[in-house]
Amino acid sequence: MKYKYKRLLLKLSGEALMGKKKFGIDKIYINRYAEEIKKIVNIGIQVAIVIGGGNFFRGLKINFINRIYGDYMGMMSTLINSIALKSFLENLGITVILQTPMSIGQISEKYNINKSIKYLKEGNVVIFPSGIGIPYFTTDTAAIIRGLEINADIILKGTKVDGVYNIDPIIYKNKYKKIYNNISFKKAYKIGLKFMDQTAFTLGHENNIKMIIFNINKKGNLKKIVCGEKIGTIIY
């Protein structure tokens, strides 16, 4: 069977790993994501991953720590999440390599584009912790950059909702909500949709990135996208 995408970059938020908890990692949810990733790896899809760290630490929300140090602490949180997902994937028989721009030799090797692509072609999952390794850039921006560098066919952003809405469906539960089937980066930014930061919007627009934002908590959605089904919101 021919699949629509051969190589993809999956962006997971740290909050997605919390599940129904208020902090940390929910075993049920992280195992669910590992199972979904395994399904597409086993059919030959090349998978790279960027994970946020908001379930442990979000530097922007801490005003008593220097912003630069806060961002580095956030990078460490993404590393914790990456190690956890690596463990769950390896328990399912999937080989995982961590590549970080920071020097953490015991658990992760230094980021290298050529090695990343080589590992992906060999059928390994590659996880990119610590964003791009410098302050002031979010993991959304890191996902766009890494997706461009590894020449991903698509960037997928797994969330807790079904796509991009005109208002936040979690905050405004009882209000009428419109979900977009597709929308451009330029228009999304212009009308004030806040599913990514400004830098990520700009990079996506200028580099003709194709992204799908979807609900990763719905079983089978990841594989359905790979098979060409219309799931979530397409950003172009």
ChimeraX attribute file (.defattr): number of C-alpha atoms within 10 A of each C-alpha:
attribute: neighborCount
match mode: 1-to-1
recipient: residues
	/A:1	5
	/A:2	8
	/A:3	14
	/A:4	14
	/A:5	15
	/A:6	16
	/A:7	22
	/A:8	22
	/A:9	26
	/A:10	23
	/A:11	25
	/A:12	24
	/A:13	21
	/A:14	26
	/A:15	22
	/A:16	25
	/A:17	28
	/A:18	20
	/A:19	19
	/A:20	12
	/A:21	12
	/A:22	11
	/A:23	15
	/A:24	19
	/A:25	22
	/A:26	17
	/A:27	13
	/A:28	12
	/A:29	17
	/A:30	20
	/A:31	19
	/A:32	18
	/A:33	22
	/A:34	19
	/A:35	17
	/A:36	19
	/A:37	21
	/A:38	20
	/A:39	14
	/A:40	19
	/A:41	17
	/A:42	11
	/A:43	13
	/A:44	15
	/A:45	24
	/A:46	24
	/A:47	24
	/A:48	28
	/A:49	24
	/A:50	28
	/A:51	31
	/A:52	31
	/A:53	30
	/A:54	21
	/A:55	22
	/A:56	20
	/A:57	21
	/A:58	18
	/A:59	22
	/A:60	14
	/A:61	10
	/A:62	12
	/A:63	9
	/A:64	8
	/A:65	12
	/A:66	11
	/A:67	16
	/A:68	14
	/A:69	12
	/A:70	21
	/A:71	25
	/A:72	19
	/A:73	19
	/A:74	26
	/A:75	29
	/A:76	19
	/A:77	23
	/A:78	27
	/A:79	27
	/A:80	20
	/A:81	26
	/A:82	27
	/A:83	18
	/A:84	17
	/A:85	22
	/A:86	21
	/A:87	17
	/A:88	19
	/A:89	21
	/A:90	15
	/A:91	12
	/A:92	13
	/A:93	10
	/A:94	19
	/A:95	16
	/A:96	23
	/A:97	21
	/A:98	21
	/A:99	25
	/A:100	23
	/A:101	17
	/A:102	18
	/A:103	13
	/A:104	12
	/A:105	10
	/A:106	6
	/A:107	12
	/A:108	20
	/A:109	15
	/A:110	15
	/A:111	18
	/A:112	13
	/A:113	13
	/A:114	11
	/A:115	14
	/A:116	23
	/A:117	19
	/A:118	13
	/A:119	19
	/A:120	21
	/A:121	15
	/A:122	12
	/A:123	18
	/A:124	21
	/A:125	25
	/A:126	24
	/A:127	26
	/A:128	27
	/A:129	30
	/A:130	29
	/A:131	30
	/A:132	21
	/A:133	17
	/A:134	14
	/A:135	17
	/A:136	13
	/A:137	15
	/A:138	22
	/A:139	27
	/A:140	24
	/A:141	21
	/A:142	23
	/A:143	27
	/A:144	25
	/A:145	18
	/A:146	22
	/A:147	24
	/A:148	18
	/A:149	14
	/A:150	19
	/A:151	13
	/A:152	22
	/A:153	18
	/A:154	21
	/A:155	24
	/A:156	25
	/A:157	25
	/A:158	23
	/A:159	22
	/A:160	18
	/A:161	17
	/A:162	19
	/A:163	22
	/A:164	26
	/A:165	17
	/A:166	15
	/A:167	17
	/A:168	16
	/A:169	19
	/A:170	9
	/A:171	8
	/A:172	10
	/A:173	10
	/A:174	8
	/A:175	10
	/A:176	9
	/A:177	13
	/A:178	12
	/A:179	14
	/A:180	15
	/A:181	16
	/A:182	17
	/A:183	13
	/A:184	18
	/A:185	25
	/A:186	15
	/A:187	14
	/A:188	19
	/A:189	17
	/A:190	9
	/A:191	9
	/A:192	10
	/A:193	16
	/A:194	15
	/A:195	18
	/A:196	15
	/A:197	15
	/A:198	15
	/A:199	15
	/A:200	21
	/A:201	23
	/A:202	14
	/A:203	16
	/A:204	22
	/A:205	18
	/A:206	11
	/A:207	12
	/A:208	12
	/A:209	20
	/A:210	18
	/A:211	23
	/A:212	23
	/A:213	24
	/A:214	24
	/A:215	20
	/A:216	23
	/A:217	19
	/A:218	15
	/A:219	13
	/A:220	14
	/A:221	19
	/A:222	23
	/A:223	19
	/A:224	14
	/A:225	18
	/A:226	20
	/A:227	15
	/A:228	12
	/A:229	12
	/A:230	14
	/A:231	18
	/A:232	25
	/A:233	21
	/A:234	20
	/A:235	25
	/A:236	18
